């Protein structure tokens, strides 16, 4: 049912919802002061953790998370990335959600909540300061789903974490039950890559890609295509 809602016309920012009813998925990025993670690995962990919350058995119809996830997906979806380190990171592990670690980079995507009811442990975390330098990613891991970042648009790591999370969620309904099972066995592994401008222009016109178009609340203009999922 959650996948059906994601695939429907109700997804993302297409419904008008009163500000008091807006729900958000907090995404907590672990960025320690010493030995911070690589940007690519952090984004890949973010993409996997976001979709993992939606496909977790607890989000099924009879699960304890179902109503919270259903209400979020059926409304005006938002994700808010915040950074944490040390005891802050340990504190959010106690909140309902899924943590994914990729090559030493960890992200915990939490159960969506009303923005006005954001847990205190999350609300005190900073949204800014989550950027990381570009790095050179290695080969695409076998079985990983490819997410391509728009090379024309500059975005912070925090902003991109939310965007790749949107992409992995939008991709999930396009996969068969067999493909979803295989992906789950790989902990929803994603490979985030930045193509050349020419490659991006070619990809965006393919029929087998899923495009994330941002609502324009932060950093980019409304309607900007930020990520393509293959």
ChimeraX commands (.cxc) that place a marker at each C-alpha (Angstrom):
marker #1 position 0.00,0.00,0.00 radius 0.5
marker #1 position 2.84,2.43,0.78 radius 0.5
marker #1 position 4.36,1.79,-2.65 radius 0.5
marker #1 position 0.97,2.43,-4.26 radius 0.5
marker #1 position 0.76,5.80,-2.52 radius 0.5
marker #1 position 4.29,6.72,-3.56 radius 0.5
marker #1 position 3.45,5.92,-7.17 radius 0.5
marker #1 position 0.18,7.85,-7.10 radius 0.5
marker #1 position -0.56,11.43,-8.04 radius 0.5
marker #1 position -0.63,12.30,-4.33 radius 0.5
marker #1 position 3.13,11.97,-4.03 radius 0.5
marker #1 position 5.45,14.76,-2.94 radius 0.5
marker #1 position 4.39,18.39,-3.16 radius 0.5
marker #1 position 1.37,17.91,-5.43 radius 0.5
marker #1 position -1.22,18.29,-2.68 radius 0.5
marker #1 position -2.04,21.47,-0.85 radius 0.5
marker #1 position -1.70,20.76,2.85 radius 0.5
marker #1 position -2.04,23.27,5.67 radius 0.5
marker #1 position 1.33,24.16,7.17 radius 0.5
marker #1 position 0.21,22.80,10.53 radius 0.5
marker #1 position -0.38,19.41,8.89 radius 0.5
marker #1 position 2.95,19.15,7.09 radius 0.5
marker #1 position 4.93,16.07,8.00 radius 0.5
marker #1 position 8.65,15.56,7.47 radius 0.5
marker #1 position 11.07,12.68,7.60 radius 0.5
marker #1 position 14.09,13.75,9.66 radius 0.5
marker #1 position 17.32,12.44,8.14 radius 0.5
marker #1 position 20.24,12.57,10.56 radius 0.5
marker #1 position 23.68,12.58,8.95 radius 0.5
marker #1 position 26.58,11.47,11.10 radius 0.5
marker #1 position 29.37,13.97,10.46 radius 0.5
marker #1 position 32.03,13.77,13.12 radius 0.5
marker #1 position 34.46,16.63,13.59 radius 0.5
marker #1 position 37.41,14.27,13.25 radius 0.5
marker #1 position 37.46,11.88,10.27 radius 0.5
marker #1 position 34.21,12.94,8.58 radius 0.5
marker #1 position 32.68,10.60,5.98 radius 0.5
marker #1 position 33.04,10.94,2.24 radius 0.5
marker #1 position 30.28,12.87,0.50 radius 0.5
marker #1 position 29.39,10.04,-1.90 radius 0.5
marker #1 position 29.16,7.39,0.81 radius 0.5
marker #1 position 26.99,9.66,2.96 radius 0.5
marker #1 position 24.58,10.30,0.09 radius 0.5
marker #1 position 24.39,6.60,-0.69 radius 0.5
marker #1 position 23.59,5.83,2.94 radius 0.5
marker #1 position 20.90,8.53,2.90 radius 0.5
marker #1 position 19.24,7.12,-0.21 radius 0.5
marker #1 position 19.16,3.61,1.25 radius 0.5
marker #1 position 17.92,4.61,4.69 radius 0.5
marker #1 position 15.02,6.71,3.37 radius 0.5
marker #1 position 13.54,3.93,1.25 radius 0.5
marker #1 position 14.29,1.39,3.99 radius 0.5
marker #1 position 11.88,3.19,6.34 radius 0.5
marker #1 position 9.08,3.02,3.76 radius 0.5
marker #1 position 9.68,-0.66,2.96 radius 0.5
marker #1 position 10.29,-1.76,6.54 radius 0.5
marker #1 position 7.83,-4.46,7.72 radius 0.5
marker #1 position 6.74,-2.05,10.45 radius 0.5
marker #1 position 5.36,0.22,7.70 radius 0.5
marker #1 position 3.09,-2.56,6.39 radius 0.5
marker #1 position -0.66,-2.27,6.86 radius 0.5
marker #1 position -0.61,-4.06,10.21 radius 0.5
marker #1 position 2.67,-2.53,11.36 radius 0.5
marker #1 position 3.27,0.01,14.10 radius 0.5
marker #1 position 4.71,2.54,11.65 radius 0.5
marker #1 position 2.01,2.25,9.01 radius 0.5
marker #1 position -0.17,5.20,9.89 radius 0.5
marker #1 position 2.76,7.61,10.28 radius 0.5
marker #1 position 4.29,6.60,6.93 radius 0.5
marker #1 position 0.92,6.51,5.16 radius 0.5
marker #1 position -0.03,9.99,6.36 radius 0.5
marker #1 position 3.34,11.35,5.27 radius 0.5
marker #1 position 3.32,9.77,1.81 radius 0.5
marker #1 position -0.30,10.80,1.21 radius 0.5
marker #1 position 0.43,14.44,2.00 radius 0.5
marker #1 position 3.03,17.04,1.13 radius 0.5
marker #1 position 6.23,15.13,1.64 radius 0.5
marker #1 position 9.32,16.76,3.04 radius 0.5
marker #1 position 12.64,15.46,4.26 radius 0.5
marker #1 position 14.84,17.55,6.54 radius 0.5
marker #1 position 18.52,16.67,6.86 radius 0.5
marker #1 position 20.39,17.50,10.05 radius 0.5
marker #1 position 23.92,16.68,11.16 radius 0.5
marker #1 position 24.92,14.99,14.38 radius 0.5
marker #1 position 28.06,13.78,16.09 radius 0.5
marker #1 position 29.06,12.03,19.30 radius 0.5
marker #1 position 26.33,11.89,21.93 radius 0.5
marker #1 position 23.90,13.61,19.56 radius 0.5
marker #1 position 24.23,10.71,17.15 radius 0.5
marker #1 position 23.80,8.17,19.92 radius 0.5
marker #1 position 20.64,9.92,21.13 radius 0.5
marker #1 position 18.81,9.68,17.79 radius 0.5
marker #1 position 19.46,5.93,17.65 radius 0.5
marker #1 position 16.78,5.60,20.29 radius 0.5
marker #1 position 14.14,7.16,18.01 radius 0.5
marker #1 position 12.17,4.98,15.56 radius 0.5
marker #1 position 13.91,4.79,12.21 radius 0.5
marker #1 position 16.50,2.95,10.15 radius 0.5
marker #1 position 20.26,3.51,10.17 radius 0.5
marker #1 position 22.29,2.57,7.11 radius 0.5
marker #1 position 26.08,2.66,6.94 radius 0.5
marker #1 position 27.99,2.71,3.64 radius 0.5
marker #1 position 31.79,2.71,3.61 radius 0.5
marker #1 position 31.89,4.17,7.11 radius 0.5
marker #1 position 29.24,6.85,6.44 radius 0.5
marker #1 position 26.04,6.56,8.50 radius 0.5
marker #1 position 22.59,8.11,8.10 radius 0.5
marker #1 position 19.51,7.45,10.22 radius 0.5
marker #1 position 16.19,8.23,8.55 radius 0.5
marker #1 position 13.50,8.60,11.18 radius 0.5
marker #1 position 9.81,7.89,11.19 radius 0.5
marker #1 position 8.03,10.90,9.63 radius 0.5
marker #1 position 6.33,13.25,12.08 radius 0.5
marker #1 position 4.39,16.49,12.04 radius 0.5
marker #1 position 6.95,19.28,11.72 radius 0.5
marker #1 position 5.48,20.85,14.85 radius 0.5
marker #1 position 6.14,17.60,16.74 radius 0.5
marker #1 position 9.77,17.07,15.73 radius 0.5
marker #1 position 11.48,15.20,18.60 radius 0.5
marker #1 position 13.58,17.39,20.87 radius 0.5
marker #1 position 16.70,15.30,20.15 radius 0.5
marker #1 position 16.30,16.14,16.45 radius 0.5
marker #1 position 15.06,19.74,16.68 radius 0.5
marker #1 position 18.26,20.86,18.41 radius 0.5
marker #1 position 20.49,19.48,15.65 radius 0.5
marker #1 position 21.83,21.93,13.08 radius 0.5
marker #1 position 20.57,21.87,9.50 radius 0.5
marker #1 position 23.46,23.93,8.13 radius 0.5
marker #1 position 27.08,22.92,8.07 radius 0.5
marker #1 position 26.46,19.52,6.53 radius 0.5
marker #1 position 28.48,20.05,3.37 radius 0.5
marker #1 position 31.41,17.84,2.43 radius 0.5
marker #1 position 33.99,18.12,-0.35 radius 0.5
marker #1 position 33.50,16.28,-3.62 radius 0.5
marker #1 position 35.24,12.94,-3.89 radius 0.5
marker #1 position 35.98,10.37,-6.54 radius 0.5
marker #1 position 33.63,7.39,-6.12 radius 0.5
marker #1 position 34.78,3.90,-6.91 radius 0.5
marker #1 position 33.11,1.34,-9.19 radius 0.5
marker #1 position 29.36,0.87,-8.95 radius 0.5
marker #1 position 28.70,-2.04,-6.57 radius 0.5
marker #1 position 26.93,-5.03,-8.08 radius 0.5
marker #1 position 23.18,-4.77,-7.62 radius 0.5
marker #1 position 23.23,-1.08,-6.63 radius 0.5
marker #1 position 20.59,1.22,-8.07 radius 0.5
marker #1 position 22.06,4.20,-9.88 radius 0.5
marker #1 position 21.11,7.72,-8.86 radius 0.5
marker #1 position 22.44,10.55,-11.03 radius 0.5
marker #1 position 22.85,14.06,-9.61 radius 0.5
marker #1 position 22.21,17.10,-11.81 radius 0.5
marker #1 position 25.68,18.43,-12.75 radius 0.5
marker #1 position 24.30,21.90,-13.43 radius 0.5
marker #1 position 22.98,22.49,-9.91 radius 0.5
marker #1 position 25.07,23.11,-6.81 radius 0.5
marker #1 position 23.57,21.60,-3.67 radius 0.5
marker #1 position 24.89,21.00,-0.18 radius 0.5
marker #1 position 25.33,17.43,1.02 radius 0.5
marker #1 position 22.36,17.95,3.33 radius 0.5
marker #1 position 20.11,19.07,0.50 radius 0.5
marker #1 position 21.27,16.23,-1.72 radius 0.5
marker #1 position 20.69,13.68,1.02 radius 0.5
marker #1 position 16.99,14.54,0.90 radius 0.5
marker #1 position 16.95,14.51,-2.91 radius 0.5
marker #1 position 18.52,11.07,-3.28 radius 0.5
marker #1 position 16.11,9.88,-0.59 radius 0.5
marker #1 position 13.24,11.07,-2.79 radius 0.5
marker #1 position 14.81,9.27,-5.76 radius 0.5
marker #1 position 15.15,5.90,-4.06 radius 0.5
marker #1 position 11.53,6.12,-2.86 radius 0.5
marker #1 position 10.22,7.03,-6.31 radius 0.5
marker #1 position 12.20,4.20,-7.85 radius 0.5
marker #1 position 10.83,1.50,-5.53 radius 0.5
marker #1 position 7.28,1.33,-7.02 radius 0.5
marker #1 position 8.80,0.81,-10.48 radius 0.5
marker #1 position 10.50,-2.43,-9.41 radius 0.5
marker #1 position 8.99,-5.89,-9.49 radius 0.5
marker #1 position 8.55,-7.96,-6.33 radius 0.5
marker #1 position 11.59,-10.01,-7.31 radius 0.5
marker #1 position 13.69,-6.89,-7.88 radius 0.5
marker #1 position 12.58,-5.37,-4.58 radius 0.5
marker #1 position 13.47,-8.55,-2.71 radius 0.5
marker #1 position 16.94,-8.61,-4.28 radius 0.5
marker #1 position 17.42,-4.92,-3.47 radius 0.5
marker #1 position 16.33,-5.45,0.14 radius 0.5
marker #1 position 18.91,-8.22,0.48 radius 0.5
marker #1 position 21.54,-5.61,-0.42 radius 0.5
marker #1 position 20.14,-3.17,2.18 radius 0.5
marker #1 position 18.77,-1.02,-0.66 radius 0.5
marker #1 position 22.27,-0.25,-1.94 radius 0.5
marker #1 position 22.45,2.83,-4.14 radius 0.5
marker #1 position 25.28,4.34,-6.15 radius 0.5
marker #1 position 25.21,8.15,-6.37 radius 0.5
marker #1 position 27.11,9.55,-9.32 radius 0.5
marker #1 position 27.42,12.93,-11.06 radius 0.5
marker #1 position 27.39,12.55,-14.85 radius 0.5
marker #1 position 28.75,15.00,-17.37 radius 0.5
marker #1 position 26.32,17.62,-18.67 radius 0.5
marker #1 position 26.06,15.72,-21.96 radius 0.5
marker #1 position 25.34,12.45,-20.16 radius 0.5
marker #1 position 22.71,14.15,-18.00 radius 0.5
marker #1 position 20.99,15.63,-21.05 radius 0.5
marker #1 position 20.87,12.17,-22.62 radius 0.5
marker #1 position 19.63,10.45,-19.45 radius 0.5
marker #1 position 16.81,12.88,-18.78 radius 0.5
marker #1 position 15.12,11.94,-22.05 radius 0.5
marker #1 position 15.27,8.20,-21.47 radius 0.5
marker #1 position 12.02,6.42,-20.75 radius 0.5
marker #1 position 13.40,4.24,-17.97 radius 0.5
marker #1 position 14.45,6.97,-15.52 radius 0.5
marker #1 position 12.60,8.48,-12.57 radius 0.5
marker #1 position 13.07,12.21,-12.11 radius 0.5
marker #1 position 13.01,14.10,-8.82 radius 0.5
marker #1 position 11.70,17.64,-9.24 radius 0.5
marker #1 position 12.24,19.80,-6.20 radius 0.5
marker #1 position 9.51,21.92,-4.66 radius 0.5
marker #1 position 11.99,24.78,-4.28 radius 0.5
marker #1 position 11.77,25.36,-0.52 radius 0.5
marker #1 position 15.58,25.58,-0.19 radius 0.5
marker #1 position 18.68,26.05,-2.36 radius 0.5
marker #1 position 17.13,25.46,-5.81 radius 0.5
marker #1 position 14.37,26.95,-7.94 radius 0.5
marker #1 position 10.93,25.25,-7.85 radius 0.5
marker #1 position 10.64,22.53,-10.45 radius 0.5
marker #1 position 14.38,21.90,-10.72 radius 0.5
marker #1 position 15.20,18.31,-11.64 radius 0.5
marker #1 position 17.78,17.34,-9.04 radius 0.5
marker #1 position 18.25,13.58,-9.35 radius 0.5
marker #1 position 17.50,10.84,-11.88 radius 0.5
marker #1 position 17.05,7.24,-10.73 radius 0.5
marker #1 position 17.70,4.37,-13.12 radius 0.5
marker link #1:1,2 radius 0.2
marker link #1:2,3 radius 0.2
marker link #1:3,4 radius 0.2
marker link #1:4,5 radius 0.2
marker link #1:5,6 radius 0.2
marker link #1:6,7 radius 0.2
marker link #1:7,8 radius 0.2
marker link #1:8,9 radius 0.2
marker link #1:9,10 radius 0.2
marker link #1:10,11 radius 0.2
marker link #1:11,12 radius 0.2
marker link #1:12,13 radius 0.2
marker link #1:13,14 radius 0.2
marker link #1:14,15 radius 0.2
marker link #1:15,16 radius 0.2
marker link #1:16,17 radius 0.2
marker link #1:17,18 radius 0.2
marker link #1:18,19 radius 0.2
marker link #1:19,20 radius 0.2
marker link #1:20,21 radius 0.2
marker link #1:21,22 radius 0.2
marker link #1:22,23 radius 0.2
marker link #1:23,24 radius 0.2
marker link #1:24,25 radius 0.2
marker link #1:25,26 radius 0.2
marker link #1:26,27 radius 0.2
marker link #1:27,28 radius 0.2
marker link #1:28,29 radius 0.2
marker link #1:29,30 radius 0.2
marker link #1:30,31 radius 0.2
marker link #1:31,32 radius 0.2
marker link #1:32,33 radius 0.2
marker link #1:33,34 radius 0.2
marker link #1:34,35 radius 0.2
marker link #1:35,36 radius 0.2
marker link #1:36,37 radius 0.2
marker link #1:37,38 radius 0.2
marker link #1:38,39 radius 0.2
marker link #1:39,40 radius 0.2
marker link #1:40,41 radius 0.2
marker link #1:41,42 radius 0.2
marker link #1:42,43 radius 0.2
marker link #1:43,44 radius 0.2
marker link #1:44,45 radius 0.2
marker link #1:45,46 radius 0.2
marker link #1:46,47 radius 0.2
marker link #1:47,48 radius 0.2
marker link #1:48,49 radius 0.2
marker link #1:49,50 radius 0.2
marker link #1:50,51 radius 0.2
marker link #1:51,52 radius 0.2
marker link #1:52,53 radius 0.2
marker link #1:53,54 radius 0.2
marker link #1:54,55 radius 0.2
marker link #1:55,56 radius 0.2
marker link #1:56,57 radius 0.2
marker link #1:57,58 radius 0.2
marker link #1:58,59 radius 0.2
marker link #1:59,60 radius 0.2
marker link #1:60,61 radius 0.2
marker link #1:61,62 radius 0.2
marker link #1:62,63 radius 0.2
marker link #1:63,64 radius 0.2
marker link #1:64,65 radius 0.2
marker link #1:65,66 radius 0.2
marker link #1:66,67 radius 0.2
marker link #1:67,68 radius 0.2
marker link #1:68,69 radius 0.2
marker link #1:69,70 radius 0.2
marker link #1:70,71 radius 0.2
marker link #1:71,72 radius 0.2
marker link #1:72,73 radius 0.2
marker link #1:73,74 radius 0.2
marker link #1:74,75 radius 0.2
marker link #1:75,76 radius 0.2
marker link #1:76,77 radius 0.2
marker link #1:77,78 radius 0.2
marker link #1:78,79 radius 0.2
marker link #1:79,80 radius 0.2
marker link #1:80,81 radius 0.2
marker link #1:81,82 radius 0.2
marker link #1:82,83 radius 0.2
marker link #1:83,84 radius 0.2
marker link #1:84,85 radius 0.2
marker link #1:85,86 radius 0.2
marker link #1:86,87 radius 0.2
marker link #1:87,88 radius 0.2
marker link #1:88,89 radius 0.2
marker link #1:89,90 radius 0.2
marker link #1:90,91 radius 0.2
marker link #1:91,92 radius 0.2
marker link #1:92,93 radius 0.2
marker link #1:93,94 radius 0.2
marker link #1:94,95 radius 0.2
marker link #1:95,96 radius 0.2
marker link #1:96,97 radius 0.2
marker link #1:97,98 radius 0.2
marker link #1:98,99 radius 0.2
marker link #1:99,100 radius 0.2
marker link #1:100,101 radius 0.2
marker link #1:101,102 radius 0.2
marker link #1:102,103 radius 0.2
marker link #1:103,104 radius 0.2
marker link #1:104,105 radius 0.2
marker link #1:105,106 radius 0.2
marker link #1:106,107 radius 0.2
marker link #1:107,108 radius 0.2
marker link #1:108,109 radius 0.2
marker link #1:109,110 radius 0.2
marker link #1:110,111 radius 0.2
marker link #1:111,112 radius 0.2
marker link #1:112,113 radius 0.2
marker link #1:113,114 radius 0.2
marker link #1:114,115 radius 0.2
marker link #1:115,116 radius 0.2
marker link #1:116,117 radius 0.2
marker link #1:117,118 radius 0.2
marker link #1:118,119 radius 0.2
marker link #1:119,120 radius 0.2
marker link #1:120,121 radius 0.2
marker link #1:121,122 radius 0.2
marker link #1:122,123 radius 0.2
marker link #1:123,124 radius 0.2
marker link #1:124,125 radius 0.2
marker link #1:125,126 radius 0.2
marker link #1:126,127 radius 0.2
marker link #1:127,128 radius 0.2
marker link #1:128,129 radius 0.2
marker link #1:129,130 radius 0.2
marker link #1:130,131 radius 0.2
marker link #1:131,132 radius 0.2
marker link #1:132,133 radius 0.2
marker link #1:133,134 radius 0.2
marker link #1:134,135 radius 0.2
marker link #1:135,136 radius 0.2
marker link #1:136,137 radius 0.2
marker link #1:137,138 radius 0.2
marker link #1:138,139 radius 0.2
marker link #1:139,140 radius 0.2
marker link #1:140,141 radius 0.2
marker link #1:141,142 radius 0.2
marker link #1:142,143 radius 0.2
marker link #1:143,144 radius 0.2
marker link #1:144,145 radius 0.2
marker link #1:145,146 radius 0.2
marker link #1:146,147 radius 0.2
marker link #1:147,148 radius 0.2
marker link #1:148,149 radius 0.2
marker link #1:149,150 radius 0.2
marker link #1:150,151 radius 0.2
marker link #1:151,152 radius 0.2
marker link #1:152,153 radius 0.2
marker link #1:153,154 radius 0.2
marker link #1:154,155 radius 0.2
marker link #1:155,156 radius 0.2
marker link #1:156,157 radius 0.2
marker link #1:157,158 radius 0.2
marker link #1:158,159 radius 0.2
marker link #1:159,160 radius 0.2
marker link #1:160,161 radius 0.2
marker link #1:161,162 radius 0.2
marker link #1:162,163 radius 0.2
marker link #1:163,164 radius 0.2
marker link #1:164,165 radius 0.2
marker link #1:165,166 radius 0.2
marker link #1:166,167 radius 0.2
marker link #1:167,168 radius 0.2
marker link #1:168,169 radius 0.2
marker link #1:169,170 radius 0.2
marker link #1:170,171 radius 0.2
marker link #1:171,172 radius 0.2
marker link #1:172,173 radius 0.2
marker link #1:173,174 radius 0.2
marker link #1:174,175 radius 0.2
marker link #1:175,176 radius 0.2
marker link #1:176,177 radius 0.2
marker link #1:177,178 radius 0.2
marker link #1:178,179 radius 0.2
marker link #1:179,180 radius 0.2
marker link #1:180,181 radius 0.2
marker link #1:181,182 radius 0.2
marker link #1:182,183 radius 0.2
marker link #1:183,184 radius 0.2
marker link #1:184,185 radius 0.2
marker link #1:185,186 radius 0.2
marker link #1:186,187 radius 0.2
marker link #1:187,188 radius 0.2
marker link #1:188,189 radius 0.2
marker link #1:189,190 radius 0.2
marker link #1:190,191 radius 0.2
marker link #1:191,192 radius 0.2
marker link #1:192,193 radius 0.2
marker link #1:193,194 radius 0.2
marker link #1:194,195 radius 0.2
marker link #1:195,196 radius 0.2
marker link #1:196,197 radius 0.2
marker link #1:197,198 radius 0.2
marker link #1:198,199 radius 0.2
marker link #1:199,200 radius 0.2
marker link #1:200,201 radius 0.2
marker link #1:201,202 radius 0.2
marker link #1:202,203 radius 0.2
marker link #1:203,204 radius 0.2
marker link #1:204,205 radius 0.2
marker link #1:205,206 radius 0.2
marker link #1:206,207 radius 0.2
marker link #1:207,208 radius 0.2
marker link #1:208,209 radius 0.2
marker link #1:209,210 radius 0.2
marker link #1:210,211 radius 0.2
marker link #1:211,212 radius 0.2
marker link #1:212,213 radius 0.2
marker link #1:213,214 radius 0.2
marker link #1:214,215 radius 0.2
marker link #1:215,216 radius 0.2
marker link #1:216,217 radius 0.2
marker link #1:217,218 radius 0.2
marker link #1:218,219 radius 0.2
marker link #1:219,220 radius 0.2
marker link #1:220,221 radius 0.2
marker link #1:221,222 radius 0.2
marker link #1:222,223 radius 0.2
marker link #1:223,224 radius 0.2
marker link #1:224,225 radius 0.2
marker link #1:225,226 radius 0.2
marker link #1:226,227 radius 0.2
marker link #1:227,228 radius 0.2
marker link #1:228,229 radius 0.2
marker link #1:229,230 radius 0.2
view
